[in-house]
Amino acid sequence: MHTRRRTTALAIAAGAALVLTSCAGSPAAEPSSTSSGELDTLPIRLNWTYEAADHPWFFAGMAQGIYEEHGIELEPLEGTGSASTLQLVASGSDPVGLVDAGTMMGGVAQGLPVQMACVLAQRNPMAAIFPASAGISTLEDLRGETVAVTPGDSLSQIFPAVLNANDMSETDLELVGLSDPAAKQNSVLTGASTAFLGYYTLQLPALEASSGEDMDYLSFSELGVDTLSMGIVVNRSWAEQNEDLLTRFIQATQESVAYVVENQEAAADDFVAGVPSFDRDLALQQIEATVPLLHTEASEGELPCVTTEEDWQTTEDILAEYSGLERAESIDDYFTNDYASAEAGR
């Protein structure tokens, strides 16, 4: 039986002094930097909208001038799900994007020219979320029930593996596709759905705050699918042409992560400064829940972003067994730590 656990606001102190390169800055495909010292403009397509504080590193890094120190003007762009962001990066429309690792691995199997250069969430926060009053303690309790999903997002891509790992299939549930995350949550509050797929670090505290109702969850990791989660995906061709810019970006992100870990209150302020409509207390709560996802047991002690072959192999094994992922010729096809090394680009 999988035990239900409530979100706990954890603050993990990590201190890694990053020795970063001093860069002259090679131009992007359409250069925005000049010899006069102007910044390289770099857009990053997020996996979803700004209305979640699980990407505090980017906003803190901008607010604290970290990206600027590395010669970068970062431009976060809203997305519509990992699958969509992955396609935009693969096509070259966006050079880099934030994508779920499992979704990206499926893209690699399809021949998409992408690779992950930094994994920010190395533990999986995906979950089936429902009112605490529902009395749900196992996935079996959801058999025959209505579950709200967002078609094309990372959760809907990974959930079939969760069902398979628990001897169930999509036919055992009534899956209702709702493109608006708020509609998923409302469907549970109104009783139209029993549960919805979301992140226990984000939607659960947000829904409790807005509704005043206690919520509970079954995490994908507890249900047997403990995979690498959200990271920065790059277009391989663009990366080869912009090695210096990408190195500066990843290392600035590492420094931003270290700042957030040590300054979570300030990071909440930075996030709300960038997204004024967001509630500051909720931002802090989501940041505190997100920080513990930065490392697995295998990567503990490594710099932020750096992943291990062991964790990628575990993720591939799970997805190959339970969701039919076609294995890559080499684990290295999925990721690189080259840009996340403090010595990269020297």
C-alpha positions as CSV (number, residue, x, y, z in Angstrom):
1,M,0.0,0.0,0.0
2,H,1.3,3.4,-0.9
3,T,1.2,5.8,2.0
4,R,-0.3,9.3,1.5
5,R,1.9,12.1,2.5
6,R,1.1,15.8,3.0
7,T,3.3,18.4,1.4
8,T,6.0,19.6,3.8
9,A,7.8,22.9,3.4
10,L,11.4,21.9,3.5
11,A,14.3,24.2,3.2
12,I,17.5,22.5,2.1
13,A,20.7,24.4,2.4
14,A,23.1,23.7,-0.4
15,G,26.2,25.6,-0.9
16,A,28.2,25.1,-3.9
17,A,30.5,27.9,-4.9
18,L,30.4,27.9,-8.7
19,V,33.6,28.7,-10.5
20,L,32.1,30.1,-13.7
21,T,33.7,31.1,-16.9
22,S,34.4,34.7,-17.8
23,C,33.1,34.7,-21.3
24,A,33.5,36.8,-24.4
25,G,30.2,35.5,-25.7
26,S,29.9,33.8,-29.0
27,P,26.9,35.1,-30.9
28,A,23.6,33.3,-31.2
29,A,22.3,32.3,-34.6
30,E,20.8,35.8,-34.8
31,P,23.4,37.7,-32.7
32,S,22.1,40.1,-30.1
33,S,25.5,40.9,-28.5
34,T,28.2,43.1,-29.9
35,S,31.8,44.0,-29.2
36,S,30.4,47.0,-27.2
37,G,29.3,44.6,-24.5
38,E,25.6,44.4,-25.1
39,L,23.8,41.4,-23.6
40,D,23.0,38.2,-25.5
41,T,19.2,37.9,-25.5
42,L,18.2,34.3,-24.8
43,P,14.5,33.2,-24.8
44,I,13.6,30.1,-22.8
45,R,10.2,28.4,-23.4
46,L,8.8,27.3,-20.1
47,N,6.7,24.1,-19.9
48,W,3.7,26.1,-18.7
49,T,2.6,29.6,-17.7
50,Y,4.2,31.8,-15.1
51,E,1.4,31.0,-12.6
52,A,3.5,28.5,-10.6
53,A,6.6,29.2,-8.6
54,D,8.5,26.0,-9.4
55,H,10.8,28.0,-11.7
56,P,12.1,30.5,-9.2
57,W,15.7,30.2,-10.4
58,F,15.0,32.1,-13.6
59,F,13.2,35.0,-11.9
60,A,15.7,35.2,-9.0
61,G,18.6,35.1,-11.4
62,M,17.1,37.9,-13.4
63,A,16.2,40.0,-10.3
64,Q,19.6,39.4,-8.7
65,G,21.5,40.3,-11.9
66,I,23.1,36.8,-12.2
67,Y,22.2,36.3,-15.8
68,E,23.3,39.8,-16.6
69,E,26.7,39.1,-15.0
70,H,27.0,36.3,-17.5
71,G,26.2,38.5,-20.4
72,I,22.6,37.3,-20.8
73,E,19.3,39.0,-21.0
74,L,17.0,36.1,-20.2
75,E,13.4,36.0,-21.7
76,P,11.1,33.4,-20.1
77,L,8.3,32.6,-22.5
78,E,5.1,30.9,-21.4
79,G,4.4,27.4,-22.7
80,T,1.4,25.0,-23.1
81,G,2.9,21.8,-21.9
82,S,6.1,19.8,-22.1
83,A,5.1,18.1,-25.4
84,S,4.5,21.4,-27.1
85,T,7.7,23.0,-25.7
86,L,9.7,20.0,-26.9
87,Q,8.4,20.3,-30.4
88,L,9.2,24.1,-30.5
89,V,12.8,23.3,-29.4
90,A,13.2,20.4,-31.8
91,S,12.0,22.5,-34.7
92,G,14.4,25.3,-33.8
93,S,11.6,27.8,-33.1
94,D,13.0,28.1,-29.5
95,P,16.6,27.3,-28.8
96,V,16.0,26.1,-25.2
97,G,13.0,25.0,-23.2
98,L,11.8,23.5,-19.9
99,V,10.6,20.0,-20.5
100,D,9.8,16.9,-18.5
101,A,12.6,14.3,-18.9
102,G,10.3,11.4,-19.7
103,T,8.6,13.5,-22.4
104,M,12.0,14.4,-23.9
105,M,13.1,10.8,-23.9
106,G,10.1,9.8,-25.9
107,G,11.1,12.6,-28.3
108,V,14.6,11.3,-28.6
109,A,13.2,7.8,-29.5
110,Q,11.3,9.6,-32.3
111,G,14.5,11.1,-33.6
112,L,14.0,14.6,-32.4
113,P,17.4,16.5,-32.3
114,V,17.2,17.5,-28.6
115,Q,19.2,16.8,-25.5
116,M,18.9,17.8,-21.8
117,A,21.7,20.1,-20.6
118,C,20.4,20.6,-17.0
119,V,17.9,18.7,-14.8
120,L,16.5,21.0,-12.2
121,A,13.8,18.7,-10.7
122,Q,15.6,15.4,-10.3
123,R,12.8,13.9,-8.1
124,N,9.3,13.5,-9.5
125,P,6.6,15.8,-8.0
126,M,3.8,14.4,-10.3
127,A,0.7,13.1,-8.5
128,A,-3.0,12.3,-8.6
129,I,-4.6,15.0,-6.3
130,F,-8.0,14.8,-4.6
131,P,-9.9,16.0,-1.6
132,A,-8.6,14.5,1.7
133,S,-12.3,13.6,2.4
134,A,-12.4,11.3,-0.6
135,G,-10.8,8.5,1.5
136,I,-8.4,7.5,-1.3
137,S,-5.2,5.6,-0.2
138,T,-4.2,3.5,-3.2
139,L,-4.5,3.8,-7.0
140,E,-6.9,1.0,-6.9
141,D,-9.3,3.3,-5.1
142,L,-9.5,5.4,-8.3
143,R,-10.7,2.4,-10.4
144,G,-13.8,3.4,-12.3
145,E,-13.5,7.1,-11.1
146,T,-13.2,10.2,-13.2
147,V,-9.7,11.7,-13.4
148,A,-9.1,15.2,-15.0
149,V,-6.0,15.5,-17.2
150,T,-4.5,18.1,-19.5
151,P,-3.8,16.4,-22.9
152,G,-0.3,16.8,-24.0
153,D,1.3,17.9,-20.8
154,S,4.1,15.9,-19.0
155,L,1.7,14.3,-16.5
156,S,-0.5,12.8,-19.2
157,Q,2.6,11.5,-20.9
158,I,3.8,9.7,-17.8
159,F,0.5,8.6,-16.2
160,P,0.1,5.5,-18.5
161,A,3.4,4.2,-17.0
162,V,1.9,4.7,-13.5
163,L,-1.2,2.7,-14.4
164,N,0.8,0.0,-16.1
165,A,3.1,-0.3,-13.0
166,N,0.0,-0.9,-10.9
167,D,-1.6,-3.5,-13.2
168,M,-4.1,-1.0,-14.5
169,S,-4.8,0.8,-17.8
170,E,-6.6,3.9,-19.0
171,T,-9.7,1.9,-19.6
172,D,-9.9,1.3,-15.8
173,L,-10.6,5.1,-15.3
174,E,-12.6,7.7,-17.0
175,L,-10.1,10.3,-18.1
176,V,-11.5,13.7,-18.9
177,G,-9.3,16.1,-20.9
178,L,-9.4,19.7,-19.8
179,S,-6.9,22.1,-21.4
180,D,-7.1,24.7,-18.6
181,P,-5.3,23.6,-15.3
182,A,-7.8,25.7,-13.3
183,A,-10.7,23.7,-14.9
184,K,-9.0,20.4,-13.7
185,Q,-9.0,21.7,-10.2
186,N,-12.5,23.1,-10.3
187,S,-13.8,19.8,-11.6
188,V,-12.6,18.1,-8.4
189,L,-13.9,20.8,-6.1
190,T,-17.4,20.6,-7.8
191,G,-17.4,16.8,-7.7
192,A,-17.3,16.5,-11.5
193,S,-14.0,14.6,-11.1
194,T,-12.7,12.5,-8.3
195,A,-9.1,13.5,-8.8
196,F,-6.8,15.4,-11.2
197,L,-3.2,15.0,-12.3
198,G,-0.9,17.8,-11.0
199,Y,2.2,18.5,-9.0
200,Y,1.9,18.1,-5.2
201,T,4.4,20.9,-4.8
202,L,2.3,23.4,-6.8
203,Q,-1.4,22.6,-7.4
204,L,-2.0,21.1,-4.0
205,P,-1.0,24.1,-1.9
206,A,-2.5,26.5,-4.4
207,L,-5.8,24.6,-4.3
208,E,-5.9,24.4,-0.5
209,A,-5.2,28.2,-0.3
210,S,-7.9,29.1,-2.8
211,S,-10.6,26.7,-1.6
212,G,-9.9,26.2,2.1
213,E,-10.3,22.5,1.6
214,D,-7.7,19.9,2.7
215,M,-6.3,18.0,-0.2
216,D,-4.3,14.8,-0.4
217,Y,-2.3,13.0,-3.2
218,L,-0.8,9.8,-4.5
219,S,2.7,10.7,-5.9
220,F,3.8,9.0,-9.1
221,S,7.1,8.1,-7.3
222,E,5.2,6.2,-4.5
223,L,3.3,4.4,-7.2
224,G,6.4,3.0,-8.8
225,V,7.4,5.7,-11.4
226,D,10.2,7.6,-9.7
227,T,11.7,9.3,-12.8
228,L,13.8,12.3,-13.4
229,S,11.5,15.3,-13.9
230,M,11.9,18.8,-15.2
231,G,15.0,20.2,-17.0
232,I,16.4,22.4,-19.7
233,V,16.3,20.9,-23.2
234,V,18.3,22.3,-26.0
235,N,18.2,22.0,-29.8
236,R,21.4,20.1,-30.6
237,S,22.2,22.1,-33.7
238,W,21.8,25.4,-31.9
239,A,23.9,24.1,-29.0
240,E,26.8,23.2,-31.3
241,Q,26.7,26.7,-32.8
242,N,26.3,28.5,-29.5
243,E,28.5,26.6,-27.1
244,D,29.7,29.6,-25.2
245,L,26.3,31.2,-24.8
246,L,24.8,27.9,-23.6
247,T,27.6,27.4,-21.2
248,R,27.1,30.8,-19.7
249,F,23.3,30.2,-19.5
250,I,23.6,26.9,-17.7
251,Q,26.2,28.1,-15.3
252,A,24.2,31.3,-14.5
253,T,21.2,29.0,-13.8
254,Q,23.3,26.9,-11.5
255,E,24.3,30.0,-9.6
256,S,20.7,31.1,-9.5
257,V,19.7,27.8,-8.1
258,A,22.3,28.0,-5.3
259,Y,21.0,31.5,-4.5
260,V,17.4,30.3,-4.3
261,V,18.3,27.4,-2.0
262,E,20.1,29.8,0.4
263,N,17.6,32.7,0.1
264,Q,14.1,31.2,-0.3
265,E,12.3,34.2,1.3
266,A,14.1,36.6,-1.0
267,A,13.4,34.3,-4.0
268,A,9.7,34.5,-3.3
269,D,10.0,38.3,-3.4
270,D,11.9,38.0,-6.7
271,F,9.3,35.8,-8.2
272,V,6.4,38.0,-7.2
273,A,8.4,41.0,-8.6
274,G,8.5,39.2,-11.9
275,V,4.9,37.9,-11.7
276,P,3.0,40.6,-9.7
277,S,-0.3,38.8,-9.8
278,F,1.1,35.9,-7.8
279,D,0.5,35.5,-4.1
280,R,3.8,35.9,-2.2
281,D,3.0,33.4,0.6
282,L,2.0,30.8,-2.0
283,A,5.2,31.4,-3.9
284,L,7.3,30.8,-0.8
285,Q,5.3,27.6,0.0
286,Q,5.9,26.3,-3.6
287,I,9.6,27.2,-3.6
288,E,10.1,25.4,-0.2
289,A,8.4,22.3,-1.7
290,T,10.4,22.5,-4.9
291,V,13.9,22.8,-3.5
292,P,14.0,19.2,-2.1
293,L,13.6,18.0,-5.7
294,L,17.0,19.2,-6.9
295,H,18.9,16.0,-6.2
296,T,18.5,12.3,-6.0
297,E,20.5,10.1,-3.8
298,A,22.8,9.4,-6.7
299,S,23.4,13.1,-7.5
300,E,23.5,14.4,-3.9
301,G,26.6,16.6,-3.5
302,E,26.8,17.4,-7.2
303,L,26.3,20.9,-8.5
304,P,22.7,21.9,-9.4
305,C,21.8,20.6,-12.9
306,V,24.3,17.8,-12.9
307,T,22.8,14.3,-13.3
308,T,24.1,10.8,-13.1
309,E,24.0,8.0,-15.7
310,E,22.5,5.9,-13.0
311,D,19.4,8.1,-12.7
312,W,18.9,8.3,-16.4
313,Q,19.2,4.5,-16.7
314,T,16.6,4.1,-13.9
315,T,14.3,6.5,-15.7
316,E,14.7,4.7,-19.0
317,D,14.2,1.3,-17.4
318,I,10.9,2.4,-15.9
319,L,9.6,4.0,-19.0
320,A,10.7,1.2,-21.2
321,E,9.0,-1.4,-19.0
322,Y,5.7,0.5,-18.3
323,S,5.1,2.9,-21.2
324,G,6.9,1.2,-24.1
325,L,9.7,3.7,-24.5
326,E,12.1,2.7,-27.2
327,R,15.5,2.6,-25.6
328,A,18.2,4.9,-26.9
329,E,21.4,3.5,-28.4
330,S,23.3,5.1,-25.5
331,I,22.2,6.8,-22.3
332,D,24.4,9.7,-23.4
333,D,21.8,10.4,-26.2
334,Y,19.5,11.9,-23.5
335,F,21.8,14.3,-21.6
336,T,25.1,16.1,-21.2
337,N,26.7,17.5,-18.2
338,D,29.3,19.4,-20.3
339,Y,27.7,22.8,-19.9
340,A,26.9,22.3,-16.2
341,S,30.5,21.6,-15.2
342,A,32.3,24.5,-13.5
343,E,35.2,23.8,-15.9
344,A,33.1,23.8,-19.0
345,G,34.2,26.2,-21.6
346,R,37.6,27.0,-20.0
